[in-house]
Amino acid sequence: MGLGNTIVEKNESSNQDCAKAMIFLRHHLDEGLKSEYLTVKDPLVLWRDLKERFDHLKLVVLPKARYNWLHLRLQDFKSVNEYNSAMFRITSQLSLCGEKVTDEDMLEKTFSTFHVSNMLLQQQYREKGFKKYSELIACLLLAEQNNELLLKNHESRPPGASPFPEANATQFQNSSRGRGRGRRGGRGGGRGRGRSRGRDRRFSHYRCGMEGHWSRTCRTAEHLVDLYQASLKKKDKGVETNFIDQKNDYDDGDDADMTHLDVADFFEHPEDVNKYPMII
């Protein structure tokens, strides 16, 4: 702005230039310092007072910055981004105090502070021959991101485990079973025989008439199964009635007359016996 002469000893700057310099200096002061130096009107006086107050801070900051640089290690940080932030904070403080840190220094600091478990990885990065610290950090950040993605994919499902079934397939199976139950329940229609047959088929507890032949593998026609179930009930009822009649006959001293059931009794039309040999 051409106002450098206003902060030089024994300058002959105009009042207008001094006013511009004061506005510029106050604009860049901290809010607390503005109130402390509110009565100062000369830019040279303000500049001299600030220099006397803060010029010694370099001597205070430098030892701490050197200590932080000496103990800076990549293995002490959870992420590459945190290490990179600490690196730039320390190097900026050293640069402010007059000590310049080169890219070679930062590269060597990073390589030499890898975790011991990453020794082979450190050697591989060295062989790449990075010339700038920013190139190494960009490569490390990319590798870290890929490793995090690999870890998430590994934790989502154990090795060798099958993927979870799709929701649509599960809903299809449930709806199919529901429709099956609805049809069987509808066939029962409130009748005792229908409900019994539907319940037996659902739990596979009845046989169609063949030894070891369960309902889920049965290929017998449905009307034949109905006839067979009806015959079983008729047979049970007949045995119970004959047993009572036999007891009464014995009481009277006469011979018992047990009713005999033939295969033809299982059909409403006796001529159907030869049509269905499986029942026999």
Secondary structure, DSSP 8 states (H G I E B T S, - for coil): ---GGGGSTT----HHHHHHHHHHHHHTS-HHHHHHTTT---HHHHHHHHHHHHTTHHHHHHHHHHHHHHT--GGGSSSHHHHHHHHHHHHHHHHHTT----HHHHHHHHHTTS-GGGHHHHHHHHHT---SHHHHHHHHHHHHHHHHHHHHHHHHS-TT------HHHHHHHHHHHHHHHHHHHHHHTT-HHHHHHHHHHHHT--B-SSTT-BGGG--S-HHHHHHHHHHHHHHHHHHHHHHHHHHHHHHHT---------GGGGSSSGGGGGG-TTT-
